[in-house]
């Protein structure tokens, strides 16, 4: 556990470093407001903690005059090594755009090549895109767990605007084709974007603290000054009395998290589901929640894939999962069916069912049909499943159900259906939820459950690997 005073002093020293970096010259550290490759490493890592590897490696190309001494640069356009972030070990490489445009040579590749795929699920991998990244180079960040970008200065694309123009006759800028806005809001390739290099590095240091160093380590725990038994009275009234009225799931998440801190992942993409990291009594947790403010919280293709990827990361690195459910179903329509919503929705079901970390679920309002089932329900080996008094666990909403069951004779039947099923008691009677709890006690119950489940072990049949529906 890291003391609050230690974290505060470390944060202050890092802010001082950023200030000095900006004040150290008459203008920005480099053209376009970008930091140099070495400045990025020095600002990311703790002071005097960087140990560089392969500083004197040079490329071995001899064609087109490349063997000339004027075309040789020690390090060959990438800085590699290890250091510490808030005292915790990290390995880093920073590509240098000022040397051959940061292009990849054999020597460059050898310096950074530790094989992304074999590290996947073994150590967390994070990519921070701070300039152009094109062609085959984009697949390294695509294979890592999280990809962050810098607004207006970073780009990701397989083929650039000129090639696109020559092949498809489309006129498109670098920003439109592969900028931060495109990949954080449209394609879902990147997980978040930041204002500038220093903002990105500050956030990366904060984000790093949520993660274990490997799959053999437990979820990080730090000293907590927010009482684990704190009641949250505002949660008793956060869900509107009208079942069709929206509310913000982020209000619930911030209310129950330590110090109201929540590091959201992919906030601009598939906004009908919310995922991210928080702490509960000092312990890192992954949070998944439907967002009633967007598409009524319905699950669709993009939100299912977003949620499934996040759940699998948390499970790989021993991070408990907290799920908040308010889902009226899967989004209907030909676009979703033709796009394979069955296959993509199954990814979320598969991820929750496969996960062996502690899983705690809270149904805040609607939990209908197959969408309820895939949201970490008791049927997917949930450990603790709770419902608020406002919960409705059913195959579908009252109106749709009555139209099917009493076709042509629906008069006055909807009120009867609501009275029978639009409450959490039928689910509790059948053991689908473990308890119906007062919303204000949610933080207390989750913190206590996490303590009990801290030593959870759950085995699965031996297999080479599962076959998730990709």
Secondary structure, 3 states (H helix, E strand, C coil): CCCHHHHHHHHHHHHHHHHHHHHCCCCCCCHHHCCCHHHHHHHHCCCCCCEEECCCCCCCCCHHHCCCHHHCCCCCCEEEEEEEECCEEEEEEEECCCCHHHCCCHHHHHHHCCCHHHHCCCCCCEEEECCEEEHHHHHHHHHCCEEEEECCCCEEECCCHHHHHHHHCCCCCHHHHHCHHHHHHHCCCCCEEECCHHHHHHHHHHHHCCCCCCCCCCCCECCCCCCCCCCCHHHHHCCCCCCCCCCCHHHHHHHHCHHHCEEEECCCCCCCEEEEEEEECCEEEEEEEECCCCHHHCECHHHHHHHHHHHHHHHHCCCEEEEEEEECCECCCHHHHHCCHHHHHHHHHHHHHHCCCCEEEEEEEEEEHHHHHHCCCHHHCCCEEEEECCCEEECCCHHHHHHHHCCCCCCCHHHHHHHHHCCCHHHHHCCCCCEEECHHHHHHHHHHHHHHHCCCCCCCCCCCCCCCCC
